[in-house]
């Protein structure tokens, strides 16, 4: 009769048992489900997604074609003209390096572009194995398997790691979780030689993670907090005295050797969040060693309080003197969610939006309930004692609570809440499963009860994927790559791809393109042309000037474009045709293109928004349409205002009324400051429905104001 311990075959000293086959089967299932869900955008077209992946592809391509030495010397002249960009000092080096190396090993005959499209989905799906190994450390194999399945379908993690998402998060999380696993397994290991190797590789891999994604700083926070309490949890102080400093030293040494994060991180608040706990650990062990038995706890606590007071004092001093380099606002905001920014450029980025309870429930669904059960189990000494051991219990609570805390600042960091909830939920499900399968009725096993439990758990797993009908996790991941929609909710088209191809084939190779910063990476990568601003947002003043240019008078804007040495100006509009029968075609503007960003343009340029927009914040004023460069570039003219509920028309704007426009190209001659030289196919489409319009204007260098 077969059971979980039945031996299938033996290789040397390793005995492959039936339970090993079960574990492999679940991990293969988790990988497959993860990859299938992450691959959904491919049905719309095999393209990179969002904006940053296009630069990351171009940087990876540079390594493949020119080698690492050239990459570290690369000054990108197509970025931030005429300043350029020092790529290795301002980029995720390990993302580009890892992708280039893996492509050279596994790429085969595939193109690098296709390889980078698949890369995040493969790495993200492989992470199910890493999360399995990590959670297995805490609470055993069953908990690890639950964690792998939960990770496979986690909405925040999939949204930031689907096919085409060649950005930092998938690889950063992959490296970060491996680093955590190696560090914690070393702490648990009884073999000091094995522990030393894990410590060294853990520090290296954790540094690789930080060089892949700056967000990996938030893996350092729970490690630092854990180190603070380790002297109170462990009695093997001799091991801690060399293992923890070794990990911290290796991590900081490797991190400092990269240009980014570099020495600013090591000697800034990021590095200190690991240095101070390490110094504290060594100091507290010394304090305990010289203290009498009865005074060890008192002296240790006094020392801890002293460190906290001194640390707080130093932070206050640094806030006034800036002695230590501070991380960017978004990282400080993660530590203190109550911080607010007055920078409209930061506020204009969608991924910096504050998380709400509604969004959190959408992201995590019933896992929030299981996570609560998991926390209760962990805190219950009687229940958790046989499942989560000693210091691992403390680390689980630290990483779980800190992950949920960090994610409350802005939506991009919901991935850390997911990891926290996955850990708590998997522990809860593991303990529930083990206890339920032990239940007997009148001394006999009841298989029907166990089958019912499996059905219920399976249903709860599947529930967020199928309900509610139009708002499921599958719906949220089944979206086309951004380059097909221009980051709007419109149906996918090839307007952007056609436009970028036209620019590549019909403009001089040294042409400089002015546009809003959203489109900079597309212009550099797909059109192979120089952009004045791009998605790295490295030079705030340049973006501010671009916003001013769009909202200035045509003459002032032309002078600004001339000073920038711009050859072309690109704008993107989202419109909708609302009739087919009338001779004069009518349209509605406002679906996520530049026409919808006027409020942000005004805020970033520090201009009064009411000058350009009606009180609804969307409809342009007469001044905007008639006296600004962007207003003149939009090839539509207002004919009437319409109230859809009452079907009332008005010649002037009224609250609640929608602006109805017709086509009207203003700049189409050699006597204008700009001349329209290209319109994307949707502009000429006579069918009703949404339109994505990309317009390219040539700057008239001979224009006489």
PEGIMO-V936791 format. One record per helix or strand. SS is the DSSP state (alpha for helix, beta for strand). FROM is the first residue (numbers start at 1). LEN is the number of residues. If there is no record, write none. Layout:
SS/FROM/LEN + SS/FROM/LEN
This chain:
beta/7/5 + beta/14/4 + alpha/18/21 + alpha/40/5 + alpha/52/15 + alpha/68/4 + beta/75/2 + beta/85/2 + alpha/87/3 + alpha/93/14 + alpha/112/28 + alpha/141/13 + alpha/155/5 + alpha/168/21 + alpha/192/21 + alpha/214/20 + alpha/237/21 + alpha/262/5 + alpha/269/22 + alpha/293/29 + alpha/329/7 + alpha/344/4 + alpha/350/3 + alpha/357/8 + alpha/367/13 + alpha/381/4 + alpha/390/18 + alpha/411/26 + beta/440/2 + beta/444/2 + alpha/447/20 + alpha/473/5 + alpha/482/4 + alpha/495/12 + beta/512/3 + alpha/517/10 + beta/530/2 + alpha/540/12 + alpha/554/10 + beta/568/10 + beta/587/3 + alpha/594/3 + alpha/598/7 + alpha/609/3 + beta/613/1 + beta/620/1 + alpha/622/6 + alpha/629/5 + beta/636/8 + beta/648/3 + beta/658/6 + beta/674/6 + alpha/681/4 + beta/689/11
